[in-house]
Amino acid sequence: MTNDLATLIGSRICHDLISPIGAINNGVELMALTGGAGSAEMALIGDSAQNASARIRFFRVAFGAAPPGQGFARREVISVLSDIAVGGRISYQWEAADDASRADVRNCFLIMMCFETAMIHGGDITVRRDGGDWILTAQAERLRYDTDLWDGLNGRQQPVKTSPAQVQFALLPQVMLETGCRMQIDQTETSITVSFRSA
């Protein structure tokens, strides 16, 4: 399957799922207004629907198409990251001051997904921009750094076969190549830093 087709499929799936999940959220809110959503069960449904909606919005960017020249608003990035952080063990700090291209945001989101696989006990992810350079850092007390997966990203070896939970490690080098970006990866016992230059 070509990368273009895969990203179109990702966009389609996320587009079709976001509406019914949004409807569940709206239904829970309406029940709350009429006094019918006070139970623990309804709270669980509401929290689960909000979490699913946030993840799908995130996946829509990470796995969706990013046409050349298409922008992505900073406020939307902040909204997505704030929503997926709710109830989770990872915090996200998007310190880039301006809007960005959708391709750059997609690269960042895929890198964050790679970080998440190493942050088994949670931690902090920070995204900065210095001119045309993006610098993403994951910090945690403990990191599970899979050398085979990460070396496949920086070209030190051929990418290993990935599981569905690791698909970001297969997709990221492809979209980086498409946009002409090259990653630099630095790792310590408590941090991983990935940098790339905007296309």
N, C-alpha and C positions, 0 to 999 in steps of 0.2 A: 504494500500500500504506500503510495507516495505521501510525503509530508503534507502537501497541500490538501489532499483528500482527507487525511487524518484530522487536520485542523478544522476543516469544514464540518466533518462529522462531530467533532467536539463542540463546535459552535451550535450545531443543530440540536444536539442532545440537551445542552444547557438551556437553549432558547425554549425548547418544548417543556422542560421541567420547571422552569422558574415560575411560570404562570400558575399551575396548580398548587405549588407550594406557597406562593403568595396568597392564593385564595384560602388556603388553610389558615395562614396567619390572620387574614382579614376576618375569617369566621370566628376564630378564638377571640379576637378583639371585640367583635360584635357581641359575643356571648358575655364577655366581661362587662360591657356597657349595660346589659340587661340583667346582670346579677347571676348569670348562669355559668360562670367560669371560675368559681372560687375553690374548686377541689384540687387536690394534689395531682390527680390524673390529668385535668385540663391544663394545669401549669406545665406538666411534663410534655404534653402535646405541643403547647405553645413554644416552649424552649427548644424542643426538637425541630419544629418547623422553622424557627428563626435560624438555628444552626445550619440546617440543610440549605436554606435560602442563601446564607452567607457563603457556604462552601461552593455552591453552584455559581454564584457571582464570581468567586475567586477562580474556579475552574474554567469559566467562560473566557477569562482573560488568559490564563495559563495555557489552555489547550485549544483555544479558538484561533481564528484567522487574525492576522495583523497586517492589513494592507499598507503598502508604503504611503507615508504621508498622513496617516490617520493618527490623530492626537488622543490623549487620555487625560482627563482633568485630575489635578491633584486632589481635589475634594472627594472625587469618586474613589480614588485609591485609599484615602484615609477612611472613608466610609466602609469599604470592603474589609480592610484590615482590622478596623475597630470591631466590626461584627464577628469576624472569625476568632477574635481574641477572647470574646465573652465566654467565660466558663472553662477556658483552656489553660494550658500550662506555659504557653509561649506568648510573649508580648512583642508587638511590632511597632517600631519607631520609624516612620517615613519622614526623614529630615530634608529631602529634596524640596526646594522652595517653590519650584515652578511646575507647570503642566509638562508632560513628557509625551513622546511618541508611544503609540500602543505597542510597537515592537519592543521598545526598551522596557516598558512595564511588564510585558509578557516574559522577557528574559529575567527580570527581577523576581517575578512570581515563581517561575520555574526554579530559580536558584533557592528561593525560600523553601520550596517543597523539598529540595535536596537537603537543605539545612535540617528540616524537620525530622528526617530519617535518622540524623545523628543526635538529635536533642531528645533522648528518650525520657529524660526527667524534666523537660522544659528548659526555659531560658529566655534570652532576649535576642531579637533580630533587629538590627539597625541598618537603614538604607540612607546613604549620603550621596551627594553628587558634587563633584569638583570640576567645573567646566563641562567637558565632554566625557569625563570619567565617572563611572558608577562604582561605588564601594559598598559592598554588603558584608556585614559581620554578624556571625552567630556566636553568642557567648553563653556558656553554661558551666556548671560545676563539674559535670561529667558529659563527655561526648563519646558516641560510638562511631568512630571514623572508619568506614569500610574502604580500605585502600584501593581495592579493585574497582569499585564504582567511581571513586573520585579521580583515580588515575585515568579512567576512561574519558572523563570530562576534559582533562587538560592535555590529552593526546599522548600521554606517556606510554599508553598501551591501547590495544584494541578494546572497545567497550565490551564488558562481559554481558552475558545473557541476563536480562532483568525480569523480575516478577512484576505483576500488575501494580504492586505498591511502590515499585521503583521506576515506573515508566518515565518519570521526569528525567532520569539519568540518560535515557535513550533519546528523548526528544530535545533536550537542551543543546547538545552539540550540533544537532541539525539546524535548529532555528538560529543559533549563533553563526553558523556557516552561511546561512541564507542572508543574514543581515551584515555579513562581513565583520563580525565581532570576534575578538579573541579573549579568552578568559585567563586570568592569573589567579592561582589558588595558593593561599598560605594557611598553614594549620599549626596550632599548638595544642597542648593538652586541654585547654579550656575555651578555645576559639577557633573559628574557621572564617577566613576572609576571602571573598571572591570579588575581583574587580574586572571591569570590562569598559571599553570605550564605546560611546554611543555611535550608532551607524550614521 
